[in-house]
Amino acid sequence: TIETVRRLQRTHPTTEFFWIIGADQVARLPQWRDILELAERIPFLVVQRPGWPAPVAPAGLPGLRLVPCPAPLVDLSST
């Protein structure tokens, strides 16, 4: 993820990018590689998931920007 964001920002320096994740993945963000740099570089659009509470930013990730993304609830996962 971080390498993709670095390349996108380098290739398109005037474009604002967002990373889209499901609410079920927010708690796992501290496990992502280079998450502190990623949190500084890009906001996360968070799509609500059936059966998951509204996401709360995990502790220890300063600068993490979670932006709610209104969308129909879909019971599908990237996994």
Secondary structure, 3 states (H helix, E strand, C coil): CHHHHHHHHHHCCCCCCCEEEEHHHHHHHHHCCCHHHHHHHCCEEEECCCCCCCCCCCCCCCCCCEEEECCCCCCCCCC
